[in-house]
C-alpha cells in the first residue's frame, strides 16, 4: 500500500465505517491508505479478470488489517469485483467452524494418515496371501474416492451449503469403521474401507475445508492449517490405539472402538460447521474445464498430482519398511506412524501461519523442497543399509525415526496449503468448484501411487530403495510445477509475497 496526499488521482480507498468495517470505494477523500488500480493489476498479471480480486487487491487489503482485528474486509463498488464479499477474519462463529472442521479432519484425514498401519497389519494377517501391490489397491481406492468425489461435492457445497454433505459423510465414515471388524475377505475390505470409507471421507473434508474459506481471507492459511491439524492428531491417536488394542481385544473390537471415536468427532462437526456466503442454487454441479486455461491453476494441479504420488508412498509403506528392515518390530513400526503424524501436527499449522505472512505459494515451495531433501538424505540411506550388526540396526532405526518426524513436519503442509493455494487463484464463491476441479485430476495420482510403489517393491526384490527413489523423483517434479505456477503469477521476483 502507498501513502498519497490530498488531491491524488482517483484510486481504491480503504476506509473504516461506523460498523467497524473496512471498505474500498472509488472516491478521493483524504485518507491514510490507497490502493492504486495499476498496482493491483500488476499483482494479478497473468490472471483472468475475475481472479484479480483474489490475487491482487485482497492481498493488499490484508496488509491494512493489523490494527483492526475485529473488523472485516469488504469489497464493493470497484472495478475489481462484481459483488460485495466480506470476511469476518475471526469471531466466535468463525472459530467454531474451524473447530468443527478440525473434528471432521480427525476422522477423514486421521484415518488417511493411518493407512500404513492397516496395510502392514492386513499384509501379515487377513490378507497375507496377497502381495503388497494388490493390498495397496484397497487404500489407493480409498484415497482416490476421497478426492475424486469432489467433482460433485464441491459444486454442491457452492449451491446448497455443507450441512447435508457433512451428515452424509458422517454416516458413511462411521459405518465404514464400525463394520470393518467383520471383514475377512479381500473384497470385504475393498468395499467397506476402500469404497464406503473413501466416499464418506470426501463428503466430510471437502465441505469442511471449504466452509473455513467463507470466514477467512487474510488469515485463511492459519485457519485452514489449524483445521487440517486434526488429521495429524487422528494420525497419532489411531496407530497408538490399534497398537494397544489389537493384542488385547482383537481386530474386530479394536476397529469398533476407533469407530466410536469417529461418532464423537462427527457429532461435533455436524453441530459446528456451516457456511456464511449466500448459496448459488442455479449453477451446474460439473466442474468447468475452462478453468485450466489459467496456466497458474494448470501448473498447480500438476504439482498437486505429483505431490500426492510422493506423499502417500511414505504414509502407506513406512511401517512395512520398518518391519522389513529387520531393525524394528511391528510394535515400533506402528509408533513410527505416530511420530510422523506428531511432526505433521505442527507442520500443518505452522506453514499455514507463515503462509499468511510470507505467501502461500512461497511456503508450499519451501516445504516441498524440505520433503525432497529429507527423503533423499534420511530415508534413502536407511533403505540401503542392512542390519548386519547392532550398530547398523541402531543407525537404521535412528534414520527412520528422524525421517518420520522431519518428513511429517514438512509434508503436513502438502494437504493443508494446497486448498489455500487453490483459493488464491479464484473468487471465494467459486472456491468449491476450483477445489473440486483440481482434486478430480489429483485423485488419479492417489489412485495409482501406492500400487506403483508396490510394483517397484516387487521389482527390487523387497528392497525399499526403489520406493524411496520413486518418492524423491515425484517430489522433485511437484516442486518444479509449483515454482512454475508461482512464476506465471508474479514472475521470478523471489522477494514477492505470493
Secondary structure, DSSP 4 states (H G I P E B T S, - for coil): -B---TTPPP-EEEEE-TTS-EEEES-----S-EE-HHHHHHHTTTS-GGGHIIIIIHHHHHHTTTT-TTS-EEE-SSTT-SS-EEE--SSHHHHHHHHHHHHHHHHHHHHHTTHHHHHHHHHHTTTTTS-HHHHHHHHHHHHHHHHHTHHHHHHHHHHH-SHHHHHHHHHHHHHHHHHHTT--SHHHHIIIIIIIIHHHHHHHHHHHHHHHTTT-STTHHHHHHHHHHHHHHHHHHHHHHHHHHHHHHHHHHHHHHHHHHHHHHHHHHHHH----SPP-TTS-SS--GGGGGSHHHHHHHHHHHHHHHHHHHHHHHHHHHHHHTSSS-HHHHHHHHHHHHHHHHHHHHHHHHHHHHH-HHHHHHHHHHHHHHHIIIIIHHHHH---SSHHHHHHHHHHHHHHHHHHHHHHHHHHHHHHHHHHTTS-GGGHHHHHHHHHHHHHHHHHHHHHHHHHHHHHTTT-THHHHHHHHHHHHHHHHHHHHHHHHHHTT-TT---
